[in-house]
Amino acid sequence: MNNLPLQGSDNKTLQQVGLYSALSIFFVTFILFANTAYRTVTWWNNGEIATASVTLGIPSSPGSLIAVLIGWVLTRIPYSTTPVFTLNIFACILAAILSSAVTLVTVFLLRKNETGIATTFGSKVLLITGLIAGGLTFATSETVWLYAVQYTPYIITPLFTVMILFAMLKWWETAERPEAYRWLFLTGLLFGLDFSVHRTNYIILPALLVWVLLRNPKTVIKLKSWVRGLGGLFLGLVFHLLLIPLALRKPFINISNPDTFTRFWDYISVKQQGGGFLFGLFPRKAAFWDVQVMDFLRAIGKNYFYGDGALGVVGFLPLLLIFTGIIALWYKNRKLAIGMILLFVISSAVTILYFNIPANFFRSLDRHYLPCLTILGILLVYGAGTVIRYVWYRKSLVFAGVSIVILLSVPTGQVMRNYHQVDGSRNFFAEDYSTNILTTLPPHTILFTRGDNDTFTLWYKQIGEHIRTDVTVVNTPLMNTTWYVKQLLEREPTFPLGIAEHEIDNLQFYPWQDTTIVIPFPNDYDPSLLLDSIPDTVYLQVPPTISEKYLMIQDYVLYHIIRENAWRRPVYFTSPPQWLQSKCQLEGLVSRLMPVDNAPLNIEKLKANLFEHYQYRSYSDSTIPIDLPATWFSQSLYWAFITVAQAEYVAGNLENCQQTKQKILTVLPLERINPPEQVQSSINALCEPVDSER
């Protein structure tokens, strides 16, 4: 009986087993993910996608149209919480669906390649338990869990991976039958639609051709196959053209403004970052084996083969289950096993070759490995099902009990290992950073930022939660593009740009020499400047900023804004350019442009911001890992505190200096943040007499 194929009743039983397992996994993982979801905005893509969702805007290329459309619908639903929390909870739902879908695809494989594995009540209970253990192991792996708790396109990517794999498996099953063409069409359609997610799944495309040749080589010489497959791909790609009407609406966030076919092509080909869809296999940006391959293997190990954590001893079991799944599939269906192996190997190779990461890259690329991790996840769950099948045929309750305990210990160990690492429920780094800045700026400030994390979080707080919408947040690097400079006026017609509209299209690197611009100072100046005397005229030195010969576009635009503004609105920077630093006064996380060089420190305002207005909720909580952007921005806080303490020491206020030093060590613990040696040395030397002989 065990050697016979599954009968119809067996298939139905196995379908029920799969449904019970998938539903159980969905509810368990959703509760787990929701409990650890970010309650507020966080760094990188989360702030950008949240802002784009609220405004139905266009985020940075390569684009995440599907994530934005779904997010826009969700943010239209009446809610009692913030839009970003609604989106983050929806990410939890997507991740729970993903975990269930991986299990269901595995059950499909079991139905086609196993025999008599769910014929009695005991075997069904065992199989359900094994599938749940395998599905939870995939769900609680570090990379999946990390993107389950924040809304980004990266949690949608593996969902498309599972759908693509299911379509490919259905084609494999029906390869000699007429209905096979519909599965080729669906596969192509899903690849086309993935272009509107984050196009990461295109790493699977080369493996698809090998998949087809392995199963039914005749398919590739049939015109009908190409028509169906490419037809589905084309239809999916056409969906991305929705970007054009969205851009024509002039939303608040409209990166590259793809409102014409030409600009649409520039957008999807990532022209702003170098173009050519960033396709550059050679030269390699780092050592292929020692850096790039090892980074990929590190990500595999971090998720499926590790030795740390409270139950680190079970950390090798996920990889063992993966190999078990491969061996079992090889025994049951060798050709399909070869197909799955090649699918993983080729996709992995394409991933490593395409992304071509440099050494010591500032940000982890583990999110781009999710399709490969998902393929392994299916094999992992298949391996767990195989173990249970073997256990059932042993007919030993003791052996079954021990096996179940071991299988369930794997996701248990991963929860214990990863919970605090990915828990965003008490992570307020980005929230506090953006709120600290916005709530302490004077009315109608123009704030110049320098990167993603000090821009998107602020934009989200303004647009998504309507905090300090009077402040104009300007991203300095984007001022190198004509489309963004135009958007400054589109958003705010009275913005002091100082550049005629016909000049904007001709912005370029300008041959430049040291130039002094003259800015008359108004009589009704802002009293908050707290200056004893104000010059009638301010002279601003603008040197070349490229090779001592040219002026960057962003600097050209910046000096025009400063000149046109003529001190009417306060101007602030999160990081002042070098040529303006002598005229910037530190106020905490930001610096204010002043009309005089080396303006006296406004110690009262600086100290009020640091001691009274700023929050540091997550820095001093040792249970919350400090992420990279939070570490970067902590440096600004350290130097602001150091500046206060040094000013107090010079003024003879030794007690206040000691209190400030203690405040630093309390809210920004050195042992947690581990700042550069220069910062640590400066803090340690605070309030101590200077050794004149040194």
C-alpha positions as CSV (number, residue, x, y, z in Angstrom):
1,M,0.0,0.0,0.0
2,N,2.8,2.4,0.8
3,N,4.3,2.1,-2.7
4,L,1.1,3.0,-4.5
5,P,0.4,6.6,-5.6
6,L,-2.0,8.6,-3.5
7,Q,-5.6,8.0,-4.3
8,G,-8.3,10.7,-4.6
9,S,-9.3,10.4,-1.0
10,D,-5.6,10.5,0.1
11,N,-5.2,13.7,-2.0
12,K,-8.3,15.2,-0.3
13,T,-7.0,14.3,3.1
14,L,-3.6,15.8,2.3
15,Q,-5.3,19.0,1.1
16,Q,-7.1,19.2,4.5
17,V,-3.8,18.6,6.3
18,G,-2.3,21.4,4.3
19,L,-5.2,23.8,5.0
20,Y,-5.1,23.1,8.8
21,S,-1.3,23.6,8.8
22,A,-1.4,26.8,6.8
23,L,-4.2,28.3,8.9
24,S,-2.3,27.4,12.1
25,I,0.9,28.9,10.8
26,F,-1.0,32.1,9.7
27,F,-2.5,32.8,13.1
28,V,0.6,32.0,15.1
29,T,2.9,34.0,12.8
30,F,0.6,37.0,12.6
31,I,0.3,37.2,16.4
32,L,4.1,36.9,16.6
33,F,4.7,39.5,13.9
34,A,2.1,41.9,15.1
35,N,3.6,41.8,18.6
36,T,7.0,42.9,17.2
37,A,5.8,45.3,14.5
38,Y,7.1,48.8,14.4
39,R,4.5,51.2,16.0
40,T,6.1,54.2,14.3
41,V,8.0,55.0,11.2
42,T,11.5,53.6,10.8
43,W,14.4,54.1,8.5
44,W,15.2,53.4,4.8
45,N,12.3,52.3,2.7
46,N,9.6,52.3,5.4
47,G,9.5,56.1,5.6
48,E,9.6,56.5,1.9
49,I,6.9,53.9,1.1
50,A,4.7,55.2,3.8
51,T,4.9,58.7,2.4
52,A,4.3,57.5,-1.1
53,S,1.3,55.4,0.1
54,V,-0.3,58.4,1.9
55,T,0.1,60.6,-1.2
56,L,-0.2,58.0,-3.9
57,G,3.3,59.1,-4.9
58,I,6.3,57.6,-6.7
59,P,9.2,56.4,-4.6
60,S,12.8,56.0,-5.7
61,S,13.5,53.8,-8.7
62,P,13.4,50.9,-9.5
63,G,10.0,51.6,-8.0
64,S,7.5,49.8,-5.8
65,L,4.2,50.6,-7.5
66,I,2.2,47.6,-6.1
67,A,3.3,48.4,-2.6
68,V,2.3,52.0,-3.0
69,L,-1.1,51.2,-4.5
70,I,-1.9,48.7,-1.7
71,G,-0.6,51.2,0.8
72,W,-2.8,54.0,-0.6
73,V,-5.9,51.9,-0.3
74,L,-5.0,50.9,3.3
75,T,-4.4,54.6,4.3
76,R,-7.8,55.5,2.9
77,I,-9.5,53.2,5.5
78,P,-10.6,55.1,8.6
79,Y,-8.2,54.2,11.4
80,S,-7.6,55.2,15.0
81,T,-3.8,54.9,14.7
82,T,-1.1,56.4,12.4
83,P,-0.9,55.4,8.7
84,V,2.5,53.8,9.1
85,F,1.4,51.6,11.9
86,T,-1.6,50.4,9.8
87,L,0.9,49.7,7.0
88,N,3.3,47.8,9.3
89,I,0.5,45.6,10.6
90,F,-0.5,44.9,7.0
91,A,3.1,43.8,6.5
92,C,2.6,41.3,9.3
93,I,-0.4,39.9,7.4
94,L,1.6,39.6,4.2
95,A,4.4,37.8,6.0
96,A,1.9,35.4,7.7
97,I,0.3,34.7,4.3
98,L,3.8,34.1,2.9
99,S,4.6,31.6,5.6
100,S,1.3,29.8,5.0
101,A,1.9,29.9,1.2
102,V,5.3,28.2,1.6
103,T,3.7,25.4,3.5
104,L,0.9,25.0,0.9
105,V,3.4,24.8,-2.0
106,T,5.2,22.1,0.1
107,V,2.0,20.2,0.5
108,F,1.5,20.4,-3.3
109,L,5.0,18.8,-3.7
110,L,4.1,16.1,-1.1
111,R,0.8,15.3,-2.9
112,K,2.7,14.7,-6.2
113,N,5.7,12.9,-4.9
114,E,4.8,11.0,-1.7
115,T,2.7,8.0,-1.0
116,G,0.2,7.1,1.8
117,I,1.5,9.7,4.3
118,A,-1.8,10.9,5.7
119,T,-4.0,7.9,5.9
120,T,-4.8,7.7,9.6
121,F,-5.6,10.2,12.3
122,G,-2.2,9.7,13.9
123,S,-0.4,10.3,10.7
124,K,-2.4,13.4,10.0
125,V,-1.6,14.9,13.4
126,L,2.0,14.1,13.0
127,L,2.2,15.6,9.5
128,I,0.3,18.7,10.6
129,T,2.8,19.1,13.5
130,G,5.8,18.6,11.2
131,L,4.5,21.1,8.6
132,I,3.8,23.7,11.3
133,A,7.3,23.2,12.7
134,G,8.8,23.7,9.2
135,G,6.6,26.6,8.3
136,L,7.3,28.4,11.5
137,T,11.1,27.8,11.0
138,F,10.9,29.6,7.7
139,A,8.7,32.4,9.2
140,T,10.9,33.1,12.2
141,S,14.2,33.1,10.2
142,E,15.9,36.5,10.7
143,T,15.5,38.1,7.2
144,V,11.8,37.2,6.7
145,W,10.9,38.3,10.2
146,L,12.9,41.6,9.8
147,Y,10.7,42.6,6.9
148,A,7.5,41.2,8.4
149,V,7.4,44.0,10.9
150,Q,7.8,47.0,8.6
151,Y,5.9,47.9,5.4
152,T,8.3,47.8,2.5
153,P,8.3,46.1,-0.9
154,Y,10.7,43.5,0.4
155,I,8.0,41.4,2.1
156,I,6.0,41.4,-1.1
157,T,9.0,40.1,-3.1
158,P,9.0,36.6,-1.5
159,L,5.2,36.4,-1.9
160,F,5.7,36.7,-5.6
161,T,8.5,34.2,-5.4
162,V,6.1,31.6,-4.0
163,M,3.5,32.4,-6.6
164,I,6.0,32.1,-9.4
165,L,7.3,28.8,-8.0
166,F,3.8,27.4,-7.7
167,A,3.0,28.4,-11.4
168,M,6.3,26.7,-12.4
169,L,5.4,23.6,-10.5
170,K,1.9,23.5,-12.1
171,W,3.5,23.8,-15.5
172,W,5.9,21.0,-14.6
173,E,2.9,18.8,-13.6
174,T,1.0,19.5,-16.9
175,A,4.0,20.0,-19.3
176,E,2.6,17.4,-21.8
177,R,-1.0,18.6,-21.5
178,P,-2.7,21.5,-23.3
179,E,-3.4,23.4,-20.1
180,A,0.4,23.8,-19.6
181,Y,0.3,26.9,-21.7
182,R,-1.9,28.7,-19.2
183,W,0.7,28.1,-16.5
184,L,3.4,29.6,-18.8
185,F,1.2,32.6,-19.2
186,L,0.7,32.9,-15.5
187,T,4.4,32.6,-14.9
188,G,5.1,35.3,-17.4
189,L,2.4,37.5,-15.9
190,L,3.8,37.2,-12.4
191,F,7.3,38.1,-13.6
192,G,5.9,41.1,-15.3
193,L,4.0,42.2,-12.3
194,D,7.0,41.7,-10.1
195,F,8.6,44.6,-12.1
196,S,6.1,46.7,-10.1
197,V,7.2,45.2,-6.7
198,H,11.0,45.5,-6.7
199,R,12.0,43.2,-9.6
200,T,14.2,41.1,-7.4
201,N,12.6,37.9,-8.7
202,Y,14.1,38.5,-12.1
203,I,17.1,36.6,-10.8
204,I,14.9,33.4,-11.3
205,L,14.4,34.1,-15.0
206,P,17.6,32.4,-16.2
207,A,16.7,29.3,-14.1
208,L,13.2,29.3,-15.7
209,L,14.7,28.4,-19.1
210,V,16.7,25.6,-17.6
211,W,13.6,24.4,-15.7
212,V,11.6,24.2,-19.0
213,L,14.4,22.5,-20.9
214,L,14.8,19.9,-18.1
215,R,11.1,19.0,-18.0
216,N,10.0,19.3,-21.6
217,P,12.6,20.6,-24.1
218,K,10.1,20.6,-26.9
219,T,8.4,23.5,-25.2
220,V,11.1,26.0,-26.2
221,I,10.6,25.3,-30.0
222,K,6.9,25.8,-29.9
223,L,5.7,29.3,-30.9
224,K,2.7,28.9,-28.7
225,S,4.9,28.6,-25.6
226,W,6.7,31.9,-26.4
227,V,3.5,33.7,-27.3
228,R,1.9,32.7,-24.0
229,G,4.9,33.3,-21.8
230,L,6.0,36.5,-23.3
231,G,2.3,37.6,-23.6
232,G,1.9,37.2,-19.9
233,L,5.2,39.0,-19.2
234,F,4.2,41.9,-21.5
235,L,0.8,42.3,-19.8
236,G,2.4,42.4,-16.4
237,L,5.0,44.9,-17.5
238,V,2.3,47.2,-19.0
239,F,0.9,47.5,-15.5
240,H,3.9,49.6,-14.6
241,L,2.8,52.3,-17.1
242,L,0.4,53.4,-14.3
243,L,3.4,55.4,-13.1
244,I,2.8,58.0,-15.8
245,P,-0.7,59.1,-14.8
246,L,0.4,59.0,-11.2
247,A,3.3,61.3,-11.9
248,L,1.0,63.6,-13.9
249,R,-1.0,64.2,-10.7
250,K,2.1,65.9,-9.2
251,P,2.1,64.1,-5.9
252,F,4.2,65.3,-3.0
253,I,6.8,62.5,-3.5
254,N,7.5,62.1,-7.2
255,I,11.0,60.8,-7.7
256,S,12.3,61.5,-11.2
257,N,8.8,62.6,-12.3
258,P,8.2,59.9,-14.9
259,D,5.2,61.7,-16.5
260,T,6.4,61.1,-20.1
261,F,7.6,58.0,-21.8
262,T,11.1,59.3,-22.0
263,R,11.2,60.1,-18.3
264,F,9.4,56.9,-17.5
265,W,12.3,55.0,-19.3
266,D,14.8,57.0,-17.4
267,Y,13.0,56.1,-14.2
268,I,12.7,52.3,-14.7
269,S,16.3,52.1,-16.1
270,V,17.5,53.8,-12.9
271,K,19.3,56.6,-14.9
272,Q,19.7,58.7,-11.8
273,Q,21.9,56.0,-10.2
274,G,23.8,55.2,-13.4
275,G,21.3,53.8,-15.8
276,G,21.3,50.5,-17.7
277,F,19.1,48.9,-15.0
278,L,22.3,48.9,-12.9
279,F,23.4,45.9,-14.9
280,G,27.2,45.7,-14.5
281,L,28.8,42.3,-14.1
282,F,32.3,43.5,-14.7
283,P,34.5,44.8,-13.3
284,R,33.7,43.1,-10.0
285,K,33.4,45.7,-7.2
286,A,34.9,43.3,-4.7
287,A,36.6,39.9,-4.5
288,F,34.1,37.5,-6.0
289,W,34.7,34.5,-3.7
290,D,36.0,36.1,-0.5
291,V,33.5,39.0,-0.4
292,Q,30.5,38.5,-2.6
293,V,30.0,34.8,-2.4
294,M,30.8,34.8,1.3
295,D,28.2,37.6,1.9
296,F,25.6,35.4,0.3
297,L,26.6,32.4,2.3
298,R,26.6,34.5,5.5
299,A,23.0,35.4,4.8
300,I,22.1,31.7,4.3
301,G,23.9,30.8,7.5
302,K,22.3,33.7,9.5
303,N,18.9,32.3,8.6
304,Y,19.4,28.5,8.4
305,F,22.7,27.6,10.0
306,Y,23.9,29.3,13.1
307,G,25.2,28.5,16.6
308,D,24.3,31.5,18.7
309,G,21.1,32.0,20.7
310,A,19.7,30.3,23.8
311,L,19.0,27.1,21.8
312,G,22.0,27.6,19.5
313,V,22.6,23.9,19.5
314,V,19.5,23.4,17.2
315,G,20.7,26.2,14.8
316,F,22.2,23.6,12.4
317,L,18.8,21.8,12.0
318,P,17.2,24.1,9.5
319,L,20.0,23.4,7.0
320,L,19.8,19.7,7.9
321,L,16.1,19.8,7.1
322,I,16.8,21.5,3.8
323,F,19.2,18.7,2.8
324,T,16.7,16.1,4.0
325,G,14.1,17.7,1.7
326,I,16.5,17.6,-1.3
327,I,17.4,13.9,-0.6
328,A,13.8,12.9,-0.2
329,L,12.7,14.7,-3.3
330,W,15.6,13.1,-5.2
331,Y,14.4,9.7,-4.0
332,K,10.8,10.3,-5.1
333,N,11.3,12.4,-8.3
334,R,14.9,12.8,-9.4
335,K,14.2,15.1,-12.3
336,L,12.2,17.5,-10.1
337,A,14.9,17.4,-7.5
338,I,17.4,18.3,-10.1
339,G,15.1,21.1,-11.2
340,M,14.8,22.5,-7.6
341,I,18.5,22.3,-7.1
342,L,19.3,24.1,-10.3
343,L,16.6,26.6,-9.6
344,F,18.4,27.5,-6.3
345,V,21.9,27.3,-7.7
346,I,21.3,29.4,-10.8
347,S,19.2,32.0,-9.0
348,S,21.9,32.3,-6.3
349,A,24.7,32.7,-8.9
350,V,22.6,35.4,-10.8
351,T,22.0,37.1,-7.5
352,I,25.7,37.3,-6.6
353,L,26.7,38.3,-10.1
354,Y,24.0,41.0,-10.6
355,F,24.2,42.8,-7.3
356,N,28.0,42.8,-7.5
357,I,28.2,44.3,-4.0
358,P,31.4,46.2,-2.9
359,A,33.4,45.3,0.1
360,N,32.2,46.7,3.4
361,F,28.9,47.9,1.8
362,F,27.2,50.3,4.2
363,R,23.9,48.5,4.2
364,S,23.0,44.8,4.3
365,L,21.7,43.3,1.0
366,D,20.0,40.4,2.7
367,R,16.7,41.6,1.4
368,H,17.8,40.8,-2.1
369,Y,18.5,37.2,-1.1
370,L,14.9,36.6,-0.1
371,P,13.9,34.7,-3.3
372,C,16.8,32.2,-2.7
373,L,15.9,32.0,0.9
374,T,12.3,31.2,0.0
375,I,13.3,28.4,-2.3
376,L,15.3,26.9,0.5
377,G,12.3,27.5,2.8
378,I,10.1,25.2,0.6
379,L,12.8,22.5,0.7
380,L,13.0,23.0,4.5
381,V,9.3,22.4,5.0
382,Y,9.5,19.4,2.6
383,G,12.3,18.0,4.8
384,A,10.2,18.4,7.9
385,G,7.3,16.5,6.2
386,T,9.8,13.8,5.2
387,V,11.0,13.4,8.8
388,I,7.4,13.0,10.0
389,R,6.8,10.4,7.2
390,Y,9.8,8.4,8.4
391,V,8.7,8.7,12.0
392,W,5.2,7.5,11.3
393,Y,6.4,4.3,9.6
394,R,8.6,3.5,12.6
395,K,5.4,3.1,14.7
396,S,7.1,4.2,17.9
397,L,5.4,6.7,20.2
398,V,8.6,7.5,21.9
399,F,10.5,8.1,18.7
400,A,7.6,10.2,17.4
401,G,7.5,12.3,20.6
402,V,11.2,12.9,20.5
403,S,11.1,13.8,16.9
404,I,8.2,16.3,17.4
405,V,10.1,17.9,20.3
406,I,13.2,18.3,18.2
407,L,11.3,19.7,15.2
408,L,9.4,22.2,17.3
409,S,12.6,23.2,19.1
410,V,13.9,24.7,15.8
411,P,11.3,27.5,15.5
412,T,11.4,27.9,19.3
413,G,15.1,28.4,19.2
414,Q,14.8,30.9,16.3
415,V,12.1,32.9,18.3
416,M,14.4,33.0,21.3
417,R,17.4,34.1,19.1
418,N,15.7,36.6,16.8
419,Y,12.8,38.1,18.8
420,H,14.8,41.0,20.3
421,Q,16.9,41.4,17.2
422,V,13.9,42.2,15.0
423,D,11.5,43.6,17.6
424,G,10.4,47.0,16.4
425,S,7.6,47.5,18.9
426,R,9.8,49.6,21.2
427,N,12.1,51.0,18.5
428,F,11.7,54.7,18.4
429,F,15.0,55.8,16.9
430,A,13.5,57.2,13.6
431,E,10.4,58.5,15.4
432,D,12.3,60.4,18.0
433,Y,14.9,61.7,15.5
434,S,12.2,63.2,13.2
435,T,10.1,64.6,16.0
436,N,13.1,66.0,17.8
437,I,14.0,68.0,14.7
438,L,10.6,69.1,13.5
439,T,9.1,70.2,16.9
440,T,12.1,72.4,17.8
441,L,12.4,74.4,14.5
442,P,11.2,78.0,14.3
443,P,8.1,78.6,12.2
444,H,8.4,78.4,8.4
445,T,11.9,77.0,8.5
446,I,13.7,75.8,5.4
447,L,15.5,72.7,6.4
448,F,18.2,71.1,4.2
449,T,18.8,67.4,4.7
450,R,21.5,65.2,3.1
451,G,20.2,61.6,2.7
452,D,17.4,59.1,2.8
453,N,17.0,58.7,6.5
454,D,17.0,62.3,7.5
455,T,14.5,63.1,4.7
456,F,11.9,60.4,4.3
457,T,11.2,60.1,8.1
458,L,10.6,63.9,8.2
459,W,8.5,63.9,5.1
460,Y,6.4,61.1,6.5
461,K,5.8,62.9,9.8
462,Q,4.7,66.0,7.9
463,I,2.5,64.4,5.3
464,G,1.4,61.3,7.1
465,E,0.8,62.7,10.6
466,H,0.6,66.5,9.7
467,I,3.4,67.5,12.1
468,R,5.0,70.9,11.4
469,T,3.8,71.2,7.8
470,D,5.0,74.8,7.8
471,V,8.6,73.6,7.6
472,T,10.0,73.0,4.1
473,V,12.3,70.0,4.1
474,V,14.7,70.1,1.1
475,N,16.9,67.1,0.2
476,T,20.2,68.6,-0.8
477,P,21.5,65.8,-3.1
478,L,18.2,65.8,-5.0
479,M,18.9,69.5,-5.9
480,N,21.3,68.1,-8.4
481,T,18.3,67.1,-10.6
482,T,16.2,69.4,-12.6
483,W,12.9,67.6,-11.8
484,Y,13.4,68.0,-8.1
485,V,14.2,71.7,-8.4
486,K,11.0,72.2,-10.4
487,Q,9.1,70.3,-7.7
488,L,10.2,72.8,-5.1
489,L,8.2,75.5,-6.8
490,E,5.3,73.2,-7.7
491,R,4.8,72.3,-4.1
492,E,5.4,75.8,-2.8
493,P,5.0,78.6,-5.4
494,T,6.4,81.2,-3.0
495,F,9.5,79.1,-2.3
496,P,12.6,81.4,-2.5
497,L,14.4,79.5,-5.3
498,G,16.0,82.5,-7.0
499,I,16.4,80.7,-10.4
500,A,14.2,81.5,-13.4
501,E,12.1,78.6,-14.6
502,H,13.8,78.6,-18.1
503,E,17.2,78.2,-16.3
504,I,16.3,75.1,-14.4
505,D,16.4,72.8,-17.5
506,N,20.0,73.9,-18.1
507,L,21.4,73.3,-14.6
508,Q,24.9,71.8,-14.9
509,F,28.3,71.7,-13.2
510,Y,29.5,75.3,-13.5
511,P,33.1,76.4,-14.0
512,W,33.7,78.4,-10.8
513,Q,36.1,80.5,-8.9
514,D,35.8,81.9,-5.4
515,T,32.8,84.1,-5.5
516,T,31.4,86.5,-2.8
517,I,27.7,87.1,-2.9
518,V,26.1,90.1,-1.1
519,I,22.9,89.6,0.8
520,P,21.2,92.7,2.3
521,F,20.0,92.1,5.8
522,P,16.3,93.1,6.4
523,N,15.5,95.6,9.2
524,D,12.8,93.4,10.6
525,Y,15.2,90.5,11.3
526,D,14.2,87.5,13.4
527,P,14.9,88.4,17.1
528,S,15.5,84.7,17.9
529,L,18.9,85.1,16.3
530,L,20.0,86.7,19.6
531,L,22.8,88.7,18.1
532,D,24.1,91.9,19.7
533,S,24.7,93.5,16.3
534,I,23.6,92.7,12.8
535,P,25.5,93.9,9.7
536,D,23.5,95.7,7.1
537,T,25.0,93.5,4.5
538,V,26.1,89.9,4.7
539,Y,28.9,88.6,2.5
540,L,28.9,84.9,1.7
541,Q,31.9,83.2,0.2
542,V,31.1,80.5,-2.3
543,P,34.2,78.4,-3.3
544,P,34.4,75.7,-6.0
545,T,33.2,72.4,-4.6
546,I,34.5,70.0,-7.3
547,S,38.3,69.7,-8.0
548,E,38.7,73.4,-7.2
549,K,37.3,74.2,-10.6
550,Y,33.6,73.6,-10.6
551,L,30.5,74.2,-8.5
552,M,28.1,71.3,-7.9
553,I,24.5,71.9,-9.0
554,Q,23.3,71.4,-5.5
555,D,25.6,74.2,-4.2
556,Y,24.6,76.5,-7.1
557,V,20.9,76.0,-6.2
558,L,21.6,76.4,-2.5
559,Y,23.4,79.7,-2.8
560,H,20.6,81.0,-5.0
561,I,18.0,80.0,-2.4
562,I,20.0,81.6,0.4
563,R,20.4,84.8,-1.6
564,E,16.7,84.9,-2.7
565,N,15.5,84.1,0.8
566,A,17.5,87.1,2.2
567,W,17.0,86.0,5.8
568,R,13.2,86.2,5.6
569,R,12.8,82.5,6.7
570,P,15.1,80.6,9.0
571,V,17.5,78.3,7.2
572,Y,18.7,75.1,8.9
573,F,20.9,72.1,8.0
574,T,21.1,68.6,9.3
575,S,24.7,68.6,8.0
576,P,26.0,72.0,6.7
577,P,28.1,72.0,3.6
578,Q,31.8,72.8,4.2
579,W,31.6,76.3,2.7
580,L,28.8,77.3,5.1
581,Q,30.1,75.8,8.4
582,S,31.6,79.0,9.7
583,K,28.1,80.7,9.4
584,C,26.2,77.8,11.1
585,Q,25.3,77.7,14.7
586,L,24.7,74.3,16.4
587,E,21.3,73.8,18.0
588,G,21.4,70.0,18.5
589,L,20.6,67.7,15.6
590,V,20.5,70.7,13.3
591,S,22.5,73.9,12.7
592,R,21.1,77.3,11.8
593,L,22.5,79.6,9.1
594,M,23.6,82.9,10.7
595,P,24.4,86.2,9.1
596,V,27.8,86.4,10.8
597,D,30.8,84.1,11.0
598,N,31.3,82.0,14.2
599,A,28.2,83.4,15.9
600,P,28.3,83.0,19.7
601,L,26.7,79.7,20.8
602,N,23.1,80.0,21.9
603,I,23.8,77.8,24.9
604,E,20.3,78.2,26.4
605,K,18.5,77.0,23.2
606,L,21.0,74.2,22.6
607,K,20.7,72.9,26.2
608,A,16.9,73.3,26.2
609,N,16.7,71.1,23.1
610,L,19.0,68.5,24.5
611,F,17.7,68.4,28.0
612,E,14.0,69.3,27.6
613,H,12.7,68.8,24.1
614,Y,14.6,65.9,22.7
615,Q,13.7,62.2,23.4
616,Y,16.1,59.3,23.5
617,R,13.8,56.5,24.3
618,S,15.6,53.6,22.5
619,Y,19.2,54.6,23.0
620,S,19.3,53.7,26.7
621,D,17.2,50.5,26.5
622,S,19.7,47.7,26.3
623,T,17.1,45.3,25.0
624,I,16.8,47.2,21.7
625,P,19.5,46.7,19.2
626,I,20.9,50.0,17.8
627,D,20.5,50.1,14.1
628,L,23.0,51.7,11.7
629,P,21.2,55.1,11.1
630,A,20.7,55.5,14.8
631,T,24.4,55.1,15.3
632,W,25.1,57.7,12.6
633,F,22.8,60.3,14.1
634,S,24.0,59.6,17.6
635,Q,27.3,61.3,16.6
636,S,25.5,64.6,16.1
637,L,23.9,64.2,19.6
638,Y,27.3,63.4,21.2
639,W,29.0,66.5,19.7
640,A,26.0,68.7,20.7
641,F,26.3,67.5,24.3
642,I,30.1,67.9,24.3
643,T,29.7,71.4,23.0
644,V,27.4,72.3,25.9
645,A,29.7,70.7,28.5
646,Q,32.7,72.4,27.2
647,A,31.0,75.8,27.2
648,E,29.9,75.3,30.8
649,Y,33.4,74.3,31.8
650,V,34.9,77.4,30.1
651,A,32.3,79.5,31.9
652,G,33.3,78.0,35.2
653,N,30.1,76.1,35.8
654,L,31.8,72.8,36.8
655,E,28.7,71.4,38.4
656,N,26.6,72.0,35.3
657,C,29.4,70.5,33.2
658,Q,29.3,67.3,35.4
659,Q,25.6,67.1,35.0
660,T,25.8,67.4,31.2
661,K,28.5,64.7,31.1
662,Q,26.3,62.4,33.3
663,K,23.4,63.2,30.9
664,I,25.4,62.0,28.0
665,L,26.4,58.7,29.7
666,T,22.8,58.1,30.7
667,V,20.8,58.8,27.5
668,L,23.6,57.7,25.1
669,P,25.5,54.9,26.8
670,L,29.0,54.5,25.3
671,E,29.0,50.8,25.8
672,R,25.9,50.4,23.6
673,I,26.6,52.8,20.9
674,N,30.4,52.4,20.8
675,P,31.1,55.8,19.1
676,P,34.4,56.6,17.4
677,E,37.5,56.9,19.6
678,Q,37.6,60.7,19.2
679,V,34.1,61.0,20.6
680,Q,34.8,58.7,23.6
681,S,38.0,60.5,24.4
682,S,36.3,63.9,24.2
683,I,33.6,62.7,26.6
684,N,36.0,61.2,29.0
685,A,38.1,64.4,29.1
686,L,35.0,66.6,29.8
687,C,35.1,68.7,33.0
688,E,38.7,67.7,33.7
689,P,41.6,70.3,34.0
690,V,43.6,70.6,30.8
691,D,47.2,69.4,31.1
692,S,49.2,72.3,29.8
693,E,52.4,70.1,29.5
694,R,50.7,67.6,27.3
